[in-house]
Amino acid sequence: MSENLLSGVVVRLHGHHAYVRTDQGEYLCPVRGRLKKGRRRERSPIAVGDRLRIAPLAGAQQPEASIEGLLPRRTELYRADPHDPRVRQVLAANVDLLAVVAGADLLEAQLATVDRLLATAHLQRFEPLLIVNKCDLRPRAELEQALAPYHAMHLRVLYTCAARGELDGLPQVLAGKCAVFAGMSGVGKSSLLNVLDPALSLRVGDVDRDGEGRHTTTHVSLLPLGTGWLVDTPGVREFAFYDLKPNELSLLYPDFAAARERCRFSTCTHRNEPHCGVKAAVEAGQIDQGRYERYLGILRDCWNTEQKLAY
Protein backbone atom coordinates (compact mmCIF):
# COMPACT_ATOMS: atom_id res chain seq x y z
CA MET A 1 0.00 0.00 0.00
CA SER A 2 2.77 2.45 0.96
CA GLU A 3 4.29 2.40 -2.53
CA ASN A 4 0.98 3.72 -3.94
CA LEU A 5 0.81 6.70 -1.59
CA LEU A 6 1.31 10.21 -2.91
CA SER A 7 2.46 13.34 -1.08
CA GLY A 8 0.44 16.49 -1.59
CA VAL A 9 -0.62 19.83 -0.17
CA VAL A 10 -4.17 20.99 0.62
CA VAL A 11 -4.96 23.89 -1.71
CA ARG A 12 -8.58 24.45 -0.64
CA LEU A 13 -11.39 23.01 1.45
CA HIS A 14 -15.04 22.71 0.48
CA GLY A 15 -17.53 21.17 2.85
CA HIS A 16 -16.15 17.84 4.06
CA HIS A 17 -13.65 17.55 1.20
CA ALA A 18 -10.08 18.67 0.70
CA TYR A 19 -8.52 19.41 -2.68
CA VAL A 20 -4.98 18.08 -2.59
CA ARG A 21 -2.35 19.00 -5.19
CA THR A 22 0.34 16.43 -5.99
CA ASP A 23 2.97 15.97 -8.70
CA GLN A 24 0.44 13.70 -10.47
CA GLY A 25 -2.40 16.24 -10.37
CA GLU A 26 -5.15 17.39 -8.02
CA TYR A 27 -7.28 14.94 -6.01
CA LEU A 28 -10.57 15.31 -4.18
CA CYS A 29 -10.23 13.77 -0.71
CA PRO A 30 -13.06 13.24 1.81
CA VAL A 31 -12.21 14.40 5.34
CA ARG A 32 -13.51 11.45 7.33
CA GLY A 33 -14.42 11.18 10.99
CA ARG A 34 -11.37 9.20 12.03
CA LEU A 35 -9.21 12.26 11.38
CA LYS A 36 -11.15 14.13 14.05
CA LYS A 37 -10.30 11.84 16.97
CA GLY A 38 -8.86 13.72 19.91
CA ARG A 39 -9.29 17.11 18.22
CA ARG A 40 -12.71 18.18 19.40
CA ARG A 41 -11.44 21.68 20.19
CA GLU A 42 -10.68 22.36 16.52
CA ARG A 43 -13.18 23.29 13.86
CA SER A 44 -11.47 21.09 11.27
CA PRO A 45 -8.58 18.62 11.49
CA ILE A 46 -7.33 19.67 8.03
CA ALA A 47 -6.30 23.17 6.94
CA VAL A 48 -5.14 24.77 3.72
CA GLY A 49 -1.38 24.28 3.50
CA ASP A 50 -1.38 20.92 5.27
CA ARG A 51 0.94 18.26 3.84
CA LEU A 52 -0.82 14.93 3.42
CA ARG A 53 -0.17 11.37 2.35
CA ILE A 54 -3.02 10.17 0.13
CA ALA A 55 -3.99 6.96 -1.67
CA PRO A 56 -5.61 7.37 -5.13
CA LEU A 57 -8.94 5.51 -5.54
CA ALA A 58 -9.49 3.37 -8.62
CA GLY A 59 -12.66 3.66 -10.69
CA ALA A 60 -13.60 7.20 -9.66
CA GLN A 61 -15.14 9.52 -12.27
CA GLN A 62 -12.74 12.28 -11.23
CA PRO A 63 -9.36 11.95 -9.46
CA GLU A 64 -10.20 10.99 -5.88
CA ALA A 65 -8.09 9.71 -3.02
CA SER A 66 -8.31 8.78 0.64
CA ILE A 67 -6.29 10.63 3.27
CA GLU A 68 -3.83 8.22 4.85
CA GLY A 69 -1.75 10.59 6.93
CA LEU A 70 -1.29 14.19 8.04
CA LEU A 71 2.34 15.30 8.24
CA PRO A 72 3.47 17.49 11.18
CA ARG A 73 2.87 21.22 10.77
CA ARG A 74 5.72 23.71 10.98
CA THR A 75 3.39 26.59 11.86
CA GLU A 76 -0.32 27.34 12.11
CA LEU A 77 -2.40 30.45 11.51
CA TYR A 78 -5.32 30.11 13.88
CA ARG A 79 -7.99 32.11 15.68
CA ALA A 80 -10.92 31.50 17.99
CA ASP A 81 -13.90 30.25 16.03
CA PRO A 82 -16.30 33.20 15.45
CA HIS A 83 -19.24 31.05 16.62
CA ASP A 84 -17.59 29.40 19.64
CA PRO A 85 -14.45 30.93 21.22
CA ARG A 86 -13.72 27.61 22.94
CA VAL A 87 -12.95 26.11 19.53
CA ARG A 88 -9.71 26.79 17.67
CA GLN A 89 -10.03 27.45 13.94
CA VAL A 90 -6.87 26.84 11.93
CA LEU A 91 -7.02 28.92 8.75
CA ALA A 92 -3.73 27.80 7.22
CA ALA A 93 -0.76 25.55 8.01
CA ASN A 94 2.96 25.72 7.24
CA VAL A 95 2.97 29.50 6.83
CA ASP A 96 6.15 31.61 6.88
CA LEU A 97 4.94 35.17 6.49
CA LEU A 98 1.78 37.08 7.44
CA ALA A 99 1.16 39.92 4.98
CA VAL A 100 -1.33 42.37 6.47
CA VAL A 101 -2.96 44.42 3.70
CA ALA A 102 -4.58 47.80 4.38
CA GLY A 103 -6.06 50.40 2.05
CA ALA A 104 -4.48 53.85 1.91
CA ASP A 105 -7.87 55.53 1.53
CA LEU A 106 -9.17 54.33 4.93
CA LEU A 107 -5.88 53.50 6.61
CA GLU A 108 -6.56 54.98 10.05
CA ALA A 109 -9.91 53.17 10.33
CA GLN A 110 -8.16 49.86 9.60
CA LEU A 111 -5.31 50.18 12.10
CA ALA A 112 -7.17 48.23 14.80
CA THR A 113 -7.36 45.26 12.42
CA VAL A 114 -3.73 45.82 11.45
CA ASP A 115 -2.66 45.75 15.11
CA ARG A 116 -4.64 42.61 15.82
CA LEU A 117 -3.10 40.79 12.86
CA LEU A 118 0.42 41.96 13.68
CA ALA A 119 -0.07 40.68 17.23
CA THR A 120 -1.14 37.37 15.70
CA ALA A 121 2.07 37.27 13.66
CA HIS A 122 4.16 37.72 16.81
CA LEU A 123 2.09 35.18 18.76
CA GLN A 124 2.33 32.49 16.09
CA ARG A 125 5.92 33.32 15.10
CA PHE A 126 5.37 34.46 11.52
CA GLU A 127 7.44 37.07 9.77
CA PRO A 128 5.17 40.16 9.75
CA LEU A 129 4.71 42.41 6.72
CA LEU A 130 2.45 45.44 6.28
CA ILE A 131 1.27 46.26 2.76
CA VAL A 132 -0.47 49.57 2.15
CA ASN A 133 -2.36 49.33 -1.14
CA LYS A 134 -4.16 52.01 -3.18
CA CYS A 135 -1.28 54.42 -2.62
CA ASP A 136 -2.40 56.49 -5.58
CA LEU A 137 -5.21 57.87 -3.38
CA ARG A 138 -3.04 59.67 -0.79
CA PRO A 139 0.37 61.37 -0.69
CA ARG A 140 3.21 59.02 0.33
CA ALA A 141 4.47 61.45 3.01
CA GLU A 142 1.03 61.48 4.62
CA LEU A 143 0.93 57.68 4.74
CA GLU A 144 4.43 57.45 6.19
CA GLN A 145 3.50 59.93 8.91
CA ALA A 146 0.42 57.88 9.83
CA LEU A 147 2.60 54.77 10.04
CA ALA A 148 5.52 56.37 11.87
CA PRO A 149 5.06 54.12 14.98
CA TYR A 150 5.34 51.01 12.78
CA HIS A 151 8.45 52.26 11.00
CA ALA A 152 9.96 53.05 14.41
CA MET A 153 9.63 49.42 15.52
CA HIS A 154 11.35 48.32 12.26
CA LEU A 155 8.29 46.66 10.74
CA ARG A 156 8.72 46.11 7.01
CA VAL A 157 6.13 48.28 5.20
CA LEU A 158 5.50 48.18 1.46
CA TYR A 159 3.55 50.87 -0.41
CA THR A 160 1.73 49.40 -3.41
CA CYS A 161 -0.82 50.34 -6.03
CA ALA A 162 -2.41 47.37 -7.77
CA ALA A 163 -4.21 49.69 -10.19
CA ARG A 164 -0.87 50.95 -11.50
CA GLY A 165 1.01 47.67 -11.15
CA GLU A 166 3.34 49.15 -8.50
CA LEU A 167 4.47 46.40 -6.08
CA ASP A 168 7.37 48.04 -4.17
CA GLY A 169 9.50 44.87 -4.15
CA LEU A 170 6.70 42.54 -3.04
CA PRO A 171 7.66 39.66 -5.42
CA GLN A 172 11.17 39.57 -3.94
CA VAL A 173 9.81 39.50 -0.38
CA LEU A 174 7.49 36.58 -1.18
CA ALA A 175 10.05 34.47 -3.08
CA GLY A 176 10.37 30.96 -1.66
CA LYS A 177 7.90 31.56 1.17
CA CYS A 178 4.36 30.55 2.05
CA ALA A 179 2.62 33.85 2.79
CA VAL A 180 -0.87 34.58 4.10
CA PHE A 181 -2.63 37.65 2.72
CA ALA A 182 -5.02 38.99 5.36
CA GLY A 183 -6.95 42.19 5.85
CA MET A 184 -10.41 43.68 5.65
CA SER A 185 -12.54 43.45 2.53
CA GLY A 186 -12.01 46.12 -0.09
CA VAL A 187 -8.30 46.72 0.47
CA GLY A 188 -7.34 45.08 -2.83
CA LYS A 189 -5.84 41.75 -1.81
CA SER A 190 -7.19 39.96 -4.89
CA SER A 191 -6.12 42.84 -7.13
CA LEU A 192 -2.58 42.61 -5.78
CA LEU A 193 -2.48 38.87 -6.38
CA ASN A 194 -3.67 39.39 -9.95
CA VAL A 195 -0.79 41.78 -10.55
CA LEU A 196 1.66 39.32 -9.01
CA ASP A 197 0.34 36.60 -11.35
CA PRO A 198 -2.27 37.59 -13.98
CA ALA A 199 -2.95 33.89 -14.63
CA LEU A 200 -4.72 33.70 -11.26
CA SER A 201 -7.62 35.81 -12.62
CA LEU A 202 -9.10 36.29 -9.13
CA ARG A 203 -12.48 38.01 -8.96
CA VAL A 204 -12.27 41.64 -7.85
CA GLY A 205 -15.19 43.32 -6.10
CA ASP A 206 -16.49 46.85 -5.67
CA VAL A 207 -16.41 49.03 -2.58
CA ASP A 208 -19.63 50.57 -1.27
CA ARG A 209 -20.20 54.14 -0.12
CA ASP A 210 -18.88 53.42 3.39
CA GLY A 211 -15.67 51.89 2.05
CA GLU A 212 -16.71 48.33 2.82
CA GLY A 213 -15.58 45.88 0.20
CA ARG A 214 -17.53 42.90 -1.00
CA HIS A 215 -16.09 39.51 -0.15
CA THR A 216 -14.57 38.43 -3.46
CA THR A 217 -12.69 35.58 -1.77
CA THR A 218 -15.17 33.22 -0.09
CA HIS A 219 -12.84 30.34 0.83
CA VAL A 220 -9.25 30.16 1.98
CA SER A 221 -7.11 29.06 -0.97
CA LEU A 222 -3.45 28.15 -1.46
CA LEU A 223 -2.09 29.57 -4.71
CA PRO A 224 1.30 28.75 -6.28
CA LEU A 225 3.42 31.75 -7.18
CA GLY A 226 6.90 31.29 -8.60
CA THR A 227 9.01 29.54 -5.99
CA GLY A 228 6.50 30.18 -3.19
CA TRP A 229 2.86 29.95 -2.19
CA LEU A 230 0.18 32.48 -1.31
CA VAL A 231 -2.76 31.94 1.03
CA ASP A 232 -5.68 34.11 -0.02
CA THR A 233 -8.21 34.57 2.81
CA PRO A 234 -11.70 36.09 2.95
CA GLY A 235 -11.84 39.64 4.30
CA VAL A 236 -11.05 39.55 8.00
CA ARG A 237 -13.59 41.49 10.02
CA GLU A 238 -13.09 39.55 13.23
CA PHE A 239 -9.90 37.87 14.32
CA ALA A 240 -10.32 36.78 17.94
CA PHE A 241 -7.37 35.36 19.81
CA TYR A 242 -7.66 31.79 21.00
CA ASP A 243 -6.78 31.04 24.64
CA LEU A 244 -4.90 34.31 25.20
CA LYS A 245 -4.91 35.76 28.73
CA PRO A 246 -5.41 39.55 29.01
CA ASN A 247 -2.06 40.03 30.76
CA GLU A 248 -0.32 38.23 27.85
CA LEU A 249 -1.53 40.59 25.12
CA SER A 250 1.15 43.26 25.60
CA LEU A 251 3.85 40.61 25.08
CA LEU A 252 2.82 40.69 21.41
CA TYR A 253 3.69 44.42 21.13
CA PRO A 254 7.43 44.81 20.47
CA ASP A 255 7.17 48.59 20.93
CA PHE A 256 5.96 48.03 24.52
CA ALA A 257 8.90 45.78 25.47
CA ALA A 258 11.26 48.30 27.10
CA ALA A 259 8.46 50.04 29.00
CA ARG A 260 7.06 46.73 30.28
CA GLU A 261 10.30 46.17 32.20
CA ARG A 262 9.48 49.24 34.31
CA CYS A 263 6.05 47.98 35.42
CA ARG A 264 5.71 47.21 39.13
CA PHE A 265 3.65 44.07 38.54
CA SER A 266 4.71 41.25 36.21
CA THR A 267 1.04 40.62 35.34
CA CYS A 268 0.36 44.28 34.52
CA THR A 269 -2.21 44.81 31.77
CA HIS A 270 -1.22 48.51 31.45
CA ARG A 271 -4.76 49.68 32.02
CA ASN A 272 -5.46 50.71 35.63
CA GLU A 273 -2.49 49.30 37.55
CA PRO A 274 -0.25 51.71 39.51
CA HIS A 275 3.42 52.22 38.63
CA CYS A 276 2.87 51.08 35.03
CA GLY A 277 5.84 51.64 32.76
CA VAL A 278 3.75 51.43 29.58
CA LYS A 279 1.32 54.15 30.67
CA ALA A 280 4.26 56.33 31.69
CA ALA A 281 5.84 55.79 28.27
CA VAL A 282 2.59 56.80 26.56
CA GLU A 283 2.41 59.98 28.62
CA ALA A 284 6.04 60.75 27.76
CA GLY A 285 5.38 60.26 24.03
CA GLN A 286 7.63 57.19 23.83
CA ILE A 287 4.71 54.94 22.82
CA ASP A 288 2.19 56.16 20.26
CA GLN A 289 -1.08 57.23 21.89
CA GLY A 290 -3.26 55.82 19.11
CA ARG A 291 -1.58 52.43 19.16
CA TYR A 292 -1.98 52.30 22.96
CA GLU A 293 -5.70 53.16 22.71
CA ARG A 294 -6.20 50.44 20.10
CA TYR A 295 -4.35 48.04 22.43
CA LEU A 296 -6.89 48.88 25.16
CA GLY A 297 -9.74 48.06 22.77
CA ILE A 298 -8.23 44.67 21.93
CA LEU A 299 -7.51 44.09 25.63
CA ARG A 300 -11.17 44.76 26.41
CA ASP A 301 -12.18 42.12 23.86
CA CYS A 302 -9.79 39.60 25.47
CA TRP A 303 -11.19 40.40 28.89
CA ASN A 304 -14.81 40.05 27.73
CA THR A 305 -14.02 36.69 26.10
CA GLU A 306 -12.34 35.42 29.26
CA GLN A 307 -15.34 36.44 31.36
CA LYS A 308 -17.75 34.80 28.93
CA LEU A 309 -15.82 31.53 29.00
CA ALA A 310 -15.77 31.55 32.81
CA TYR A 311 -19.52 30.91 32.91
PELINKA-V234267 format. One record per residue. RES is the residue in three letters. D_CENTER is the distance of its C-alpha to the mean C-alpha in Angstrom with 2 decimals. Layout:
<<RES	D_CENTER> <RES	D_CENTER>>
//
This chain:
<<MET	37.37> <SER	35.16> <GLU	36.45> <ASN	35.14> <LEU	31.54> <LEU	28.87> <SER	25.57> <GLY	22.60> <VAL	18.86> <VAL	17.26> <VAL	16.25> <ARG	15.92> <LEU	17.04> <HIS	19.62> <GLY	21.41> <HIS	22.78> <HIS	22.55> <ALA	20.39> <TYR	20.95> <VAL	21.45> <ARG	22.20> <THR	24.98> <ASP	27.51> <GLN	29.88> <GLY	27.70> <GLU	25.30> <TYR	26.18> <LEU	25.59> <CYS	25.26> <PRO	25.82> <VAL	23.70> <ARG	26.70> <GLY	27.34> <ARG	28.26> <LEU	24.69> <LYS	23.88> <LYS	26.51> <GLY	25.56> <ARG	21.99> <ARG	22.78> <ARG	20.02> <GLU	17.33> <ARG	16.87> <SER	17.22> <PRO	18.44> <ILE	16.94> <ALA	13.41> <VAL	12.60> <GLY	13.18> <ASP	15.78> <ARG	19.09> <LEU	22.06> <ARG	25.82> <ILE	27.41> <ALA	31.03> <PRO	32.07> <LEU	34.29> <ALA	37.63> <GLY	39.02> <ALA	35.83> <GLN	35.95> <GLN	32.55> <PRO	30.93> <GLU	29.93> <ALA	29.35> <SER	28.98> <ILE	26.27> <GLU	28.21> <GLY	25.68> <LEU	22.08> <LEU	21.64> <PRO	20.03> <ARG	16.32> <ARG	15.60> <THR	12.13> <GLU	9.89> <LEU	6.35> <TYR	8.06> <ARG	9.11> <ALA	12.66> <ASP	13.96> <PRO	14.72> <HIS	18.30> <ASP	19.00> <PRO	17.32> <ARG	19.39> <VAL	17.44> <ARG	14.28> <GLN	12.02> <VAL	10.36> <LEU	8.05> <ALA	8.51> <ALA	10.96> <ASN	12.35> <VAL	9.47> <ASP	10.81> <LEU	8.79> <LEU	5.51> <ALA	7.12> <VAL	7.01> <VAL	9.78> <ALA	12.55> <GLY	16.02> <ALA	19.06> <ASP	21.19> <LEU	19.47> <LEU	17.67> <GLU	19.13> <ALA	18.27> <GLN	14.52> <LEU	14.53> <ALA	13.97> <THR	10.54> <VAL	10.02> <ASP	11.49> <ARG	9.56> <LEU	6.13> <LEU	8.49> <ALA	10.10> <THR	7.31> <ALA	7.40> <HIS	11.11> <LEU	11.38> <GLN	9.94> <ARG	11.60> <PHE	9.37> <GLU	10.97> <PRO	9.56> <LEU	10.52> <LEU	11.32> <ILE	12.74> <VAL	15.32> <ASN	16.60> <LYS	19.94> <CYS	21.71> <ASP	24.99> <LEU	25.01> <ARG	25.44> <PRO	27.25> <ARG	25.32> <ALA	27.16> <GLU	26.08> <LEU	22.37> <GLU	22.88> <GLN	24.78> <ALA	22.10> <LEU	19.62> <ALA	22.34> <PRO	20.81> <TYR	17.72> <HIS	20.15> <ALA	22.29> <MET	19.79> <HIS	19.47> <LEU	15.88> <ARG	15.85> <VAL	15.90> <LEU	16.75> <TYR	18.77> <THR	18.81> <CYS	20.76> <ALA	20.11> <ALA	23.40> <ARG	25.33> <GLY	23.54> <GLU	22.74> <LEU	19.79> <ASP	20.72> <GLY	20.34> <LEU	16.91> <PRO	18.45> <GLN	19.75> <VAL	16.52> <LEU	14.88> <ALA	18.12> <GLY	18.15> <LYS	14.46> <CYS	11.79> <ALA	8.91> <VAL	5.66> <PHE	6.40> <ALA	4.79> <GLY	7.62> <MET	10.75> <SER	13.27> <GLY	15.91> <VAL	14.35> <GLY	15.23> <LYS	12.30> <SER	14.76> <SER	17.55> <LEU	16.04> <LEU	15.53> <ASN	19.11> <VAL	20.41> <LEU	18.87> <ASP	20.58> <PRO	22.94> <ALA	23.62> <LEU	20.32> <SER	21.89> <LEU	18.87> <ARG	20.07> <VAL	19.69> <GLY	20.34> <ASP	22.28> <VAL	21.57> <ASP	23.93> <ARG	26.17> <ASP	23.80> <GLY	21.07> <GLU	19.00> <GLY	17.80> <ARG	18.48> <HIS	15.89> <THR	16.76> <THR	14.10> <THR	15.04> <HIS	13.65> <VAL	10.81> <SER	12.67> <LEU	13.06> <LEU	15.15> <PRO	17.52> <LEU	18.01> <GLY	20.88> <THR	20.49> <GLY	16.74> <TRP	14.17> <LEU	11.42> <VAL	8.93> <ASP	9.39> <THR	7.86> <PRO	10.15> <GLY	10.17> <VAL	8.37> <ARG	11.52> <GLU	11.11> <PHE	8.61> <ALA	11.38> <PHE	11.64> <TYR	13.55> <ASP	16.90> <LEU	16.49> <LYS	19.91> <PRO	20.51> <ASN	22.27> <GLU	19.35> <LEU	16.95> <SER	18.75> <LEU	18.33> <LEU	14.74> <TYR	16.42> <PRO	18.12> <ASP	20.33> <PHE	21.80> <ALA	22.83> <ALA	26.39> <ALA	27.21> <ARG	26.10> <GLU	28.87> <ARG	31.40> <CYS	30.58> <ARG	33.49> <PHE	31.51> <SER	28.98> <THR	27.21> <CYS	27.17> <THR	24.51> <HIS	25.84> <ARG	26.85> <ASN	30.53> <GLU	31.57> <PRO	34.51> <HIS	34.51> <CYS	30.78> <GLY	29.95> <VAL	26.73> <LYS	28.67> <ALA	31.43> <ALA	29.14> <VAL	27.86> <GLU	31.50> <ALA	32.44> <GLY	29.83> <GLN	28.10> <ILE	24.79> <ASP	23.71> <GLN	24.90> <GLY	22.19> <ARG	19.36> <TYR	21.49> <GLU	22.05> <ARG	18.38> <TYR	18.06> <LEU	20.96> <GLY	19.36> <ILE	16.31> <LEU	18.98> <ARG	21.00> <ASP	18.34> <CYS	18.09> <TRP	21.88> <ASN	22.35> <THR	20.21> <GLU	22.25> <GLN	25.43> <LYS	24.66> <LEU	24.07> <ALA	27.30> <TYR	29.37>>
//
